[in-house]
Amino acid sequence: MERPNLECRMYESKYPEQNTVVMVHTSGVSEIGTSVSLLEYNNIEGLIFFNDNNTNCPHRNRSFTSFIKCYFAQTPVFQAEPMEPAYVLRVQREKGCVYLSKKWVSEDAAKACKKRYYKSKLVHFIMRQVAENLSIDLEDVYTAIGWPLYRKYGHAFNAFKLIAHNPDPILNSLTNEIVEVGPDGEEVTKVEPAVTVEMKHALVKSIRNFIEIIGDCSCAFAFRFKGI
């Protein structure tokens, strides 16, 4: 049986928008600048030219070390990663490369990026758990649940907090339109649930388990999580 693909970007768009701030991980140094991976976009390649690279950036984010020690020490999704926010100067979709700057990241933008990333990381962890438990591709779980919730609630994390207490109104509202050709040759549009019963049960269980875990966790990240 073919193993499911558990690698996927966090957001529906394959690339970030220009003039936004994203979380990056330094992957190497070349003659012209620093190579980075965009953590929220499935580690697509980015480049920070030397004149846009401020290595003394005061907004450098700390890793998830305290959180990892608390519970997820063996979880690859939550591996410690040196990360920091970077400003998107331009996106070359045809080349699959993003050009960024550290100098243009304001303090407020860095804080907002960090807060969004923590939320997205938690959503991603739960999405991946569902995909693993059901042996399906992670992108299929995002297509059915994650990205529609991002569109409707601003961030899927906001919906997850509601799902933990009352999942049916939210998850039952997610539908797909299927176009079929009827017996008369005319196209007929059918509306079907996007979330299967198995997917719903796996998602709700993962969210509630996670909430139960952080409720008993005294580490610094748990307190940050409760406030986001």
Accessible surface in RSA format (square Angstrom, percent):
REM  Atomic radii and reference values for relative SASA: ProtOr
REM  Chains: A
REM  Algorithm: Lee & Richards
REM  Probe-radius: 1.40
REM  Slices: 20
REM RES _ NUM      All-atoms   Total-Side   Main-Chain    Non-polar    All polar
REM                ABS   REL    ABS   REL    ABS   REL    ABS   REL    ABS   REL
RES MET A   1   211.66 109.6 127.93  84.7  83.73 199.4 104.89  89.2 106.78 141.5
RES GLU A   2   161.00  92.4 134.47 101.7  26.53  63.2  58.13 112.4 102.87  84.0
RES ARG A   3   208.65  87.6 191.13  97.4  17.52  41.7  72.46  99.0 136.20  82.5
RES PRO A   4    38.95  28.4  22.46  20.5  16.49  59.9  27.60  22.8  11.36  70.6
RES ASN A   5    83.78  57.8  76.39  73.8   7.38  17.8  26.76  64.4  57.02  55.1
RES LEU A   6    28.69  16.0  24.92  17.8   3.78   9.5  24.92  17.5   3.78  10.2
RES GLU A   7    97.02  55.7  90.71  68.6   6.31  15.0  44.13  85.4  52.89  43.2
RES CYS A   8     7.60   5.7   0.33   0.4   7.26  17.1   2.91   7.4   4.69   5.1
RES ARG A   9    31.80  13.4  30.01  15.3   1.80   4.3   5.44   7.4  26.36  16.0
RES MET A  10     5.89   3.1   5.89   3.9   0.00   0.0   5.89   5.0   0.00   0.0
RES TYR A  11    29.80  13.9  29.31  16.7   0.49   1.3  29.80  22.4   0.00   0.0
RES GLU A  12    83.15  47.7  74.38  56.3   8.78  20.9  33.40  64.6  49.76  40.6
RES SER A  13    52.43  44.3  40.09  53.5  12.34  28.4  41.87  89.2  10.56  14.8
RES LYS A  14   133.11  64.9 126.66  77.7   6.45  15.4  69.29  62.4  63.82  68.0
RES TYR A  15    40.19  18.8  39.29  22.4   0.90   2.3  15.58  11.7  24.60  30.3
RES PRO A  16     1.23   0.9   0.47   0.4   0.76   2.8   1.23   1.0   0.00   0.0
RES GLU A  17   106.30  61.0 103.25  78.1   3.06   7.3  46.53  90.0  59.77  48.8
RES GLN A  18   100.51  56.2  86.17  63.0  14.34  34.1  18.53  39.4  81.97  62.2
RES ASN A  19    92.47  63.8  72.41  70.0  20.06  48.3  18.11  43.6  74.35  71.9
RES THR A  20    54.24  38.6  49.36  50.0   4.88  11.6  53.42  71.8   0.82   1.2
RES VAL A  21    17.77  11.7  13.17  11.9   4.59  11.1  13.17  11.4   4.59  12.5
RES VAL A  22     3.70   2.4   3.70   3.4   0.00   0.0   3.70   3.2   0.00   0.0
RES MET A  23     0.28   0.1   0.11   0.1   0.17   0.4   0.11   0.1   0.17   0.2
RES VAL A  24     0.21   0.1   0.10   0.1   0.11   0.3   0.10   0.1   0.11   0.3
RES HIS A  25    51.19  28.0  50.97  35.4   0.22   0.6  31.83  32.8  19.36  22.5
RES THR A  26    57.03  40.6  43.70  44.3  13.33  31.8  36.42  48.9  20.61  31.2
RES SER A  27    71.58  60.5  32.33  43.1  39.25  90.4  31.32  66.7  40.26  56.4
RES GLY A  28    28.11  34.7   0.00   N/A  28.11  34.7  27.83  76.4   0.28   0.6
RES VAL A  29   111.17  73.2  73.51  66.6  37.66  90.7  74.32  64.6  36.85  99.9
RES SER A  30    50.61  42.8  36.10  48.2  14.52  33.4  45.40  96.7   5.21   7.3
RES GLU A  31   171.54  98.5 141.45 107.0  30.09  71.6  63.95 123.7 107.59  87.8
RES ILE A  32    99.30  56.5  91.16  67.9   8.14  19.6  95.48  68.8   3.82  10.4
RES GLY A  33     0.00   0.0   0.00   N/A   0.00   0.0   0.00   0.0   0.00   0.0
RES THR A  34     8.19   5.8   8.19   8.3   0.00   0.0   3.80   5.1   4.39   6.6
RES SER A  35    28.65  24.2  28.65  38.2   0.00   0.0  11.87  25.3  16.78  23.5
RES VAL A  36     1.29   0.9   0.00   0.0   1.29   3.1   0.00   0.0   1.29   3.5
RES SER A  37    20.87  17.6  20.87  27.9   0.00   0.0   2.89   6.2  17.98  25.2
RES LEU A  38     0.18   0.1   0.18   0.1   0.00   0.0   0.18   0.1   0.00   0.0
RES LEU A  39    23.63  13.2  12.86   9.2  10.76  27.1  13.02   9.1  10.60  28.5
RES GLU A  40     0.26   0.1   0.14   0.1   0.12   0.3   0.12   0.2   0.13   0.1
RES TYR A  41    20.31   9.5  19.15  10.9   1.16   3.0   0.19   0.1  20.12  24.8
RES ASN A  42    65.62  45.3  48.46  46.8  17.16  41.3   9.47  22.8  56.15  54.3
RES ASN A  43    84.23  58.1  68.02  65.7  16.21  39.0  17.29  41.6  66.94  64.7
RES ILE A  44    41.35  23.5  34.27  25.5   7.08  17.1  41.35  29.8   0.00   0.0
RES GLU A  45   104.71  60.1  97.84  74.0   6.87  16.3  29.25  56.6  75.46  61.6
RES GLY A  46     0.23   0.3   0.00   N/A   0.23   0.3   0.00   0.0   0.23   0.5
RES LEU A  47    19.26  10.7  19.26  13.8   0.00   0.0  19.26  13.5   0.00   0.0
RES ILE A  48     0.00   0.0   0.00   0.0   0.00   0.0   0.00   0.0   0.00   0.0
RES PHE A  49    57.14  28.6  57.14  35.4   0.00   0.0  57.14  34.6   0.00   0.0
RES PHE A  50   102.04  51.1  88.83  55.0  13.21  34.4  88.99  54.0  13.05  37.4
RES ASN A  51   110.08  75.9  92.27  89.2  17.81  42.9  47.17 113.5  62.91  60.8
RES ASP A  52    19.11  13.4  19.11  19.0   0.00   0.0   0.00   0.0  19.11  19.1
RES ASN A  53    27.35  18.9   9.14   8.8  18.21  43.9   2.72   6.6  24.63  23.8
RES ASN A  54    52.53  36.2  47.86  46.3   4.67  11.2   8.80  21.2  43.73  42.3
RES THR A  55    92.78  66.0  79.32  80.4  13.45  32.1  56.04  75.3  36.74  55.5
RES ASN A  56   129.60  89.4 108.85 105.2  20.75  50.0  32.01  77.0  97.59  94.3
RES CYS A  57    10.50   7.9   3.06   3.4   7.44  17.5   0.00   0.0  10.50  11.3
RES PRO A  58   111.64  81.4  71.36  65.0  40.28 146.4  83.53  69.0  28.11 174.7
RES HIS A  59    39.58  21.6  29.51  20.5  10.07  25.8  19.36  20.0  20.22  23.5
RES ARG A  60   121.20  50.9 101.35  51.7  19.85  47.3  51.49  70.4  69.71  42.2
RES ASN A  61    13.23   9.1   5.13   5.0   8.10  19.5   1.23   3.0  12.00  11.6
RES ARG A  62   200.34  84.1 193.61  98.7   6.73  16.0  72.47  99.0 127.87  77.5
RES SER A  63    33.03  27.9  19.90  26.6  13.12  30.2  10.32  22.0  22.71  31.8
RES PHE A  64     1.14   0.6   0.39   0.2   0.75   2.0   1.14   0.7   0.00   0.0
RES THR A  65    58.49  41.6  58.39  59.2   0.10   0.2  46.96  63.1  11.53  17.4
RES SER A  66    46.13  39.0  35.22  47.0  10.91  25.1  34.80  74.1  11.33  15.9
RES PHE A  67     0.71   0.4   0.71   0.4   0.00   0.0   0.71   0.4   0.00   0.0
RES ILE A  68    21.91  12.5  21.87  16.3   0.05   0.1  21.87  15.7   0.05   0.1
RES LYS A  69   164.83  80.4 134.15  82.3  30.68  73.0  84.79  76.3  80.04  85.3
RES CYS A  70    49.36  37.3  14.06  15.7  35.30  83.0  11.89  30.1  37.47  40.4
RES TYR A  71   121.13  56.6  96.08  54.7  25.04  65.2  61.14  45.9  59.99  74.0
RES PHE A  72     8.12   4.1   6.42   4.0   1.70   4.4   7.70   4.7   0.42   1.2
RES ALA A  73    59.72  54.9  36.61  56.5  23.11  52.6  36.61  51.6  23.11  61.2
RES GLN A  74   165.42  92.5 139.45 101.9  25.97  61.8  66.52 141.6  98.89  75.0
RES THR A  75    31.35  22.3  27.11  27.5   4.24  10.1  14.26  19.2  17.09  25.8
RES PRO A  76    85.00  61.9  73.77  67.2  11.23  40.8  74.99  61.9  10.01  62.2
RES VAL A  77    17.57  11.6   8.09   7.3   9.48  22.8  15.69  13.6   1.88   5.1
RES PHE A  78     0.27   0.1   0.15   0.1   0.12   0.3   0.15   0.1   0.12   0.3
RES GLN A  79   112.11  62.7 106.80  78.1   5.31  12.6  32.82  69.9  79.29  60.1
RES ALA A  80    57.37  52.7  33.04  51.0  24.33  55.3  33.08  46.6  24.29  64.3
RES GLU A  81    26.80  15.4  26.13  19.8   0.67   1.6   7.47  14.4  19.33  15.8
RES PRO A  82    92.91  67.7  82.12  74.9  10.79  39.2  90.61  74.8   2.30  14.3
RES MET A  83     2.88   1.5   0.13   0.1   2.75   6.6   1.32   1.1   1.56   2.1
RES GLU A  84     4.64   2.7   4.64   3.5   0.00   0.0   2.57   5.0   2.07   1.7
RES PRO A  85     0.54   0.4   0.00   0.0   0.54   2.0   0.00   0.0   0.54   3.4
RES ALA A  86     0.00   0.0   0.00   0.0   0.00   0.0   0.00   0.0   0.00   0.0
RES TYR A  87    46.11  21.5  46.11  26.2   0.00   0.0  23.36  17.6  22.75  28.0
RES VAL A  88     0.00   0.0   0.00   0.0   0.00   0.0   0.00   0.0   0.00   0.0
RES LEU A  89    44.33  24.7  36.10  25.8   8.23  20.7  37.11  26.1   7.22  19.4
RES ARG A  90   105.43  44.3 105.43  53.7   0.00   0.0  43.18  59.0  62.25  37.7
RES VAL A  91    26.35  17.3   3.52   3.2  22.83  55.0   3.52   3.1  22.83  61.9
RES GLN A  92    44.77  25.0  43.67  31.9   1.10   2.6   8.16  17.4  36.61  27.8
RES ARG A  93   123.84  52.0 110.52  56.3  13.32  31.7  52.87  72.3  70.97  43.0
RES GLU A  94   144.26  82.8  99.59  75.3  44.66 106.3  68.63 132.8  75.62  61.7
RES LYS A  95   146.73  71.6 112.50  69.0  34.22  81.5  73.30  66.0  73.43  78.2
RES GLY A  96    24.00  29.6   0.00   N/A  24.00  29.6  14.07  38.6   9.93  22.2
RES CYS A  97    15.46  11.7  15.46  17.2   0.00   0.0   8.26  20.9   7.20   7.8
RES VAL A  98     0.00   0.0   0.00   0.0   0.00   0.0   0.00   0.0   0.00   0.0
RES TYR A  99    26.97  12.6  26.97  15.3   0.00   0.0   2.80   2.1  24.17  29.8
RES LEU A 100     0.18   0.1   0.00   0.0   0.18   0.5   0.00   0.0   0.18   0.5
RES SER A 101     0.00   0.0   0.00   0.0   0.00   0.0   0.00   0.0   0.00   0.0
RES LYS A 102    10.33   5.0   6.97   4.3   3.36   8.0   0.17   0.2  10.15  10.8
RES LYS A 103   118.18  57.7  88.19  54.1  29.99  71.4  49.15  44.2  69.03  73.5
RES TRP A 104   164.20  65.9 144.90  70.1  19.29  45.3 139.85  74.6  24.35  39.5
RES VAL A 105    10.85   7.1   0.07   0.1  10.78  26.0   0.46   0.4  10.38  28.2
RES SER A 106    62.61  52.9  51.68  69.0  10.93  25.2  52.39 111.6  10.22  14.3
RES GLU A 107    96.09  55.2  91.12  68.9   4.98  11.9  22.15  42.8  73.95  60.4
RES ASP A 108   112.26  78.6 105.61 105.1   6.65  15.7  34.14  80.4  78.12  77.9
RES ALA A 109    29.34  27.0  20.16  31.1   9.17  20.9  27.64  38.9   1.70   4.5
RES ALA A 110     4.15   3.8   3.32   5.1   0.83   1.9   3.62   5.1   0.53   1.4
RES LYS A 111   128.65  62.8 121.50  74.5   7.15  17.0  79.51  71.6  49.14  52.3
RES ALA A 112    62.20  57.2  50.71  78.3  11.49  26.1  57.93  81.6   4.27  11.3
RES CYS A 113     1.32   1.0   0.37   0.4   0.94   2.2   0.63   1.6   0.69   0.7
RES LYS A 114    59.54  29.0  59.54  36.5   0.00   0.0  19.84  17.9  39.70  42.3
RES LYS A 115   100.34  49.0  98.02  60.1   2.32   5.5  46.66  42.0  53.67  57.2
RES ARG A 116    71.41  30.0  68.52  34.9   2.89   6.9  44.38  60.6  27.03  16.4
RES TYR A 117     0.42   0.2   0.42   0.2   0.00   0.0   0.00   0.0   0.42   0.5
RES TYR A 118     5.71   2.7   5.66   3.2   0.05   0.1   4.30   3.2   1.41   1.7
RES LYS A 119    32.63  15.9  32.63  20.0   0.00   0.0   2.10   1.9  30.53  32.5
RES SER A 120     0.02   0.0   0.00   0.0   0.02   0.0   0.00   0.0   0.02   0.0
RES LYS A 121    15.75   7.7  15.75   9.7   0.00   0.0   0.00   0.0  15.75  16.8
RES LEU A 122     3.54   2.0   3.29   2.4   0.25   0.6   3.32   2.3   0.22   0.6
RES VAL A 123     0.81   0.5   0.67   0.6   0.14   0.3   0.67   0.6   0.14   0.4
RES HIS A 124    19.54  10.7  19.54  13.6   0.00   0.0   5.65   5.8  13.89  16.2
RES PHE A 125     9.89   4.9   9.81   6.1   0.07   0.2   9.81   5.9   0.07   0.2
RES ILE A 126     7.23   4.1   7.23   5.4   0.00   0.0   7.23   5.2   0.00   0.0
RES MET A 127     0.00   0.0   0.00   0.0   0.00   0.0   0.00   0.0   0.00   0.0
RES ARG A 128    42.41  17.8  42.41  21.6   0.00   0.0   0.87   1.2  41.54  25.2
RES GLN A 129    57.60  32.2  57.09  41.7   0.51   1.2  10.54  22.4  47.06  35.7
RES VAL A 130     0.00   0.0   0.00   0.0   0.00   0.0   0.00   0.0   0.00   0.0
RES ALA A 131     0.00   0.0   0.00   0.0   0.00   0.0   0.00   0.0   0.00   0.0
RES GLU A 132    86.71  49.8  68.82  52.1  17.89  42.6  19.06  36.9  67.65  55.2
RES ASN A 133   100.92  69.6  66.43  64.2  34.49  83.0  20.86  50.2  80.05  77.4
RES LEU A 134    53.48  29.8  33.54  24.0  19.93  50.1  38.07  26.7  15.40  41.5
RES SER A 135    55.35  46.8  42.76  57.1  12.58  29.0  10.38  22.1  44.97  63.0
RES ILE A 136    48.79  27.8  44.24  33.0   4.55  11.0  48.79  35.1   0.00   0.0
RES ASP A 137    56.36  39.5  54.08  53.8   2.28   5.4   5.32  12.5  51.04  50.9
RES LEU A 138     0.00   0.0   0.00   0.0   0.00   0.0   0.00   0.0   0.00   0.0
RES GLU A 139    76.39  43.9  75.80  57.3   0.59   1.4  16.65  32.2  59.74  48.8
RES ASP A 140    78.01  54.6  73.81  73.5   4.20   9.9  17.64  41.5  60.37  60.2
RES VAL A 141     0.00   0.0   0.00   0.0   0.00   0.0   0.00   0.0   0.00   0.0
RES TYR A 142     0.05   0.0   0.05   0.0   0.00   0.0   0.00   0.0   0.05   0.1
RES THR A 143    79.59  56.6  71.09  72.1   8.50  20.3  63.34  85.1  16.25  24.6
RES ALA A 144    10.90  10.0   8.98  13.9   1.92   4.4  10.90  15.3   0.00   0.0
RES ILE A 145     0.00   0.0   0.00   0.0   0.00   0.0   0.00   0.0   0.00   0.0
RES GLY A 146     0.00   0.0   0.00   N/A   0.00   0.0   0.00   0.0   0.00   0.0
RES TRP A 147    11.07   4.4  10.96   5.3   0.12   0.3  10.96   5.8   0.12   0.2
RES PRO A 148    20.83  15.2  17.79  16.2   3.05  11.1  18.27  15.1   2.57  16.0
RES LEU A 149     0.10   0.1   0.10   0.1   0.00   0.0   0.10   0.1   0.00   0.0
RES TYR A 150    29.43  13.7  23.71  13.5   5.72  14.9  23.87  17.9   5.55   6.8
RES ARG A 151   154.14  64.7 117.32  59.8  36.82  87.7  70.72  96.7  83.42  50.6
RES LYS A 152   124.41  60.7  89.76  55.1  34.66  82.5  72.34  65.1  52.07  55.5
RES TYR A 153    58.70  27.4  40.44  23.0  18.26  47.5  36.26  27.3  22.44  27.7
RES GLY A 154    64.47  79.5   0.00   N/A  64.47  79.5  37.87 103.9  26.61  59.6
RES HIS A 155    15.43   8.4  15.43  10.7   0.00   0.0  15.43  15.9   0.00   0.0
RES ALA A 156     0.00   0.0   0.00   0.0   0.00   0.0   0.00   0.0   0.00   0.0
RES PHE A 157     8.58   4.3   8.58   5.3   0.00   0.0   8.58   5.2   0.00   0.0
RES ASN A 158    50.23  34.6  47.51  45.9   2.71   6.5  16.62  40.0  33.61  32.5
RES ALA A 159     0.00   0.0   0.00   0.0   0.00   0.0   0.00   0.0   0.00   0.0
RES PHE A 160     8.23   4.1   8.16   5.1   0.07   0.2   8.23   5.0   0.00   0.0
RES LYS A 161    97.68  47.7  93.05  57.1   4.63  11.0  59.83  53.9  37.85  40.3
RES LEU A 162    93.89  52.3  90.95  65.1   2.93   7.4  92.43  64.9   1.46   3.9
RES ILE A 163     0.00   0.0   0.00   0.0   0.00   0.0   0.00   0.0   0.00   0.0
RES ALA A 164     8.34   7.7   2.24   3.5   6.10  13.9   2.24   3.2   6.10  16.2
RES HIS A 165   154.55  84.5 125.94  87.5  28.61  73.2  85.25  87.9  69.31  80.6
RES ASN A 166    86.04  59.3  83.96  81.1   2.08   5.0  23.22  55.9  62.82  60.7
RES PRO A 167    21.09  15.4  21.09  19.2   0.00   0.0  21.09  17.4   0.00   0.0
RES ASP A 168    69.16  48.4  69.16  68.8   0.00   0.0  15.00  35.3  54.16  54.0
RES PRO A 169    80.81  58.9  57.85  52.7  22.96  83.4  69.78  57.6  11.03  68.5
RES ILE A 170    13.59   7.7  12.65   9.4   0.94   2.3  13.57   9.8   0.03   0.1
RES LEU A 171     2.01   1.1   0.00   0.0   2.01   5.0   0.00   0.0   2.01   5.4
RES ASN A 172    86.66  59.8  65.71  63.5  20.95  50.5  29.00  69.8  57.66  55.7
RES SER A 173    52.41  44.3  23.10  30.8  29.31  67.5  33.08  70.4  19.33  27.1
RES LEU A 174    12.30   6.8   9.61   6.9   2.69   6.8  11.75   8.2   0.55   1.5
RES THR A 175    70.37  50.1  44.59  45.2  25.78  61.4  21.57  29.0  48.80  73.8
RES ASN A 176    68.26  47.1  64.56  62.4   3.70   8.9  12.29  29.6  55.97  54.1
RES GLU A 177   128.60  73.8 101.70  76.9  26.90  64.0  27.44  53.1 101.15  82.6
RES ILE A 178    65.04  37.0  63.61  47.4   1.43   3.4  65.04  46.8   0.00   0.0
RES VAL A 179    88.75  58.4  61.26  55.5  27.49  66.2  61.26  53.2  27.49  74.5
RES GLU A 180    68.63  39.4  63.56  48.1   5.07  12.1  28.66  55.4  39.96  32.6
RES VAL A 181   106.06  69.8  76.80  69.5  29.26  70.5  76.80  66.7  29.26  79.4
RES GLY A 182    14.93  18.4   0.00   N/A  14.93  18.4   9.29  25.5   5.64  12.6
RES PRO A 183   156.44 114.0 109.84 100.1  46.59 169.4 123.85 102.3  32.59 202.5
RES ASP A 184   111.38  78.0  74.32  74.0  37.05  87.6  51.15 120.4  60.23  60.1
RES GLY A 185    50.46  62.2   0.00   N/A  50.46  62.2  26.78  73.5  23.68  53.0
RES GLU A 186   113.09  64.9 111.64  84.5   1.45   3.5  32.82  63.5  80.28  65.5
RES GLU A 187   131.38  75.4 104.18  78.8  27.20  64.8  30.08  58.2 101.30  82.7
RES VAL A 188    68.52  45.1  65.61  59.4   2.92   7.0  68.52  59.5   0.00   0.0
RES THR A 189    76.72  54.6  50.09  50.8  26.64  63.5  26.19  35.2  50.53  76.4
RES LYS A 190    99.16  48.4  95.22  58.4   3.94   9.4  53.12  47.8  46.04  49.0
RES VAL A 191    96.53  63.5  66.22  59.9  30.31  73.0  66.22  57.5  30.31  82.2
RES GLU A 192    73.52  42.2  72.84  55.1   0.68   1.6  20.61  39.9  52.91  43.2
RES PRO A 193   104.82  76.4  87.61  79.9  17.21  62.5  87.78  72.5  17.04 105.9
RES ALA A 194    11.93  11.0   2.35   3.6   9.58  21.8   2.77   3.9   9.16  24.3
RES VAL A 195    12.04   7.9   1.26   1.1  10.78  26.0   1.35   1.2  10.69  29.0
RES THR A 196    69.87  49.7  62.36  63.2   7.52  17.9  66.00  88.7   3.87   5.9
RES VAL A 197    93.49  61.5  90.89  82.3   2.60   6.3  91.29  79.3   2.20   6.0
RES GLU A 198   110.12  63.2 104.78  79.3   5.34  12.7  53.27 103.0  56.86  46.4
RES MET A 199    17.27   8.9  17.27  11.4   0.00   0.0  17.27  14.7   0.00   0.0
RES LYS A 200    36.40  17.8  36.40  22.3   0.00   0.0  14.56  13.1  21.85  23.3
RES HIS A 201   117.06  64.0 110.71  76.9   6.35  16.3  71.15  73.3  45.91  53.4
RES ALA A 202    12.74  11.7   5.28   8.1   7.46  17.0  11.88  16.7   0.85   2.3
RES LEU A 203     0.00   0.0   0.00   0.0   0.00   0.0   0.00   0.0   0.00   0.0
RES VAL A 204    14.12   9.3  14.12  12.8   0.00   0.0  14.12  12.3   0.00   0.0
RES LYS A 205   138.94  67.8 132.87  81.5   6.07  14.5  80.66  72.6  58.28  62.1
RES SER A 206     5.50   4.6   3.16   4.2   2.33   5.4   1.49   3.2   4.00   5.6
RES ILE A 207     3.95   2.2   3.85   2.9   0.09   0.2   3.86   2.8   0.08   0.2
RES ARG A 208   108.67  45.6 103.42  52.7   5.25  12.5  42.90  58.6  65.77  39.9
RES ASN A 209    65.76  45.3  64.46  62.3   1.30   3.1  16.53  39.8  49.23  47.6
RES PHE A 210     7.02   3.5   5.85   3.6   1.17   3.0   6.69   4.1   0.32   0.9
RES ILE A 211    68.10  38.8  66.82  49.8   1.28   3.1  66.82  48.1   1.28   3.5
RES GLU A 212   117.76  67.6 107.60  81.4  10.16  24.2  41.41  80.1  76.35  62.3
RES ILE A 213    39.96  22.7  33.56  25.0   6.40  15.4  38.11  27.4   1.85   5.0
RES ILE A 214     7.43   4.2   7.43   5.5   0.00   0.0   7.43   5.3   0.00   0.0
RES GLY A 215    49.76  61.4   0.00   N/A  49.76  61.4  24.36  66.8  25.40  56.9
RES ASP A 216   123.63  86.6  88.72  88.3  34.90  82.5  35.54  83.6  88.09  87.9
RES CYS A 217    11.33   8.6   2.35   2.6   8.98  21.1   6.93  17.5   4.40   4.7
RES SER A 218    95.54  80.7  77.50 103.4  18.04  41.6  41.88  89.2  53.66  75.2
RES CYS A 219    21.67  16.4  10.86  12.1  10.81  25.4  20.96  53.1   0.72   0.8
RES ALA A 220    56.56  52.0  43.89  67.7  12.67  28.8  49.55  69.8   7.00  18.5
RES PHE A 221     1.01   0.5   1.01   0.6   0.00   0.0   1.01   0.6   0.00   0.0
RES ALA A 222     0.07   0.1   0.07   0.1   0.00   0.0   0.07   0.1   0.00   0.0
RES PHE A 223   128.01  64.0 116.36  72.1  11.65  30.3 116.83  70.8  11.17  32.0
RES ARG A 224    90.01  37.8  81.09  41.3   8.93  21.3  51.86  70.9  38.16  23.1
RES PHE A 225    20.55  10.3  18.57  11.5   1.98   5.2  18.94  11.5   1.60   4.6
RES LYS A 226   106.16  51.8  70.61  43.3  35.55  84.6  56.18  50.6  49.98  53.2
RES GLY A 227    63.36  78.1   0.00   N/A  63.36  78.1  34.59  94.9  28.77  64.4
RES ILE A 228    28.69  16.3  14.35  10.7  14.34  34.6  22.24  16.0   6.45  17.5
END  Absolute sums over single chains surface
CHAIN  1 A    12391.5      10094.8       2296.7       6456.3       5935.2
END  Absolute sums over all chains
TOTAL         12391.5      10094.8       2296.7       6456.3       5935.2
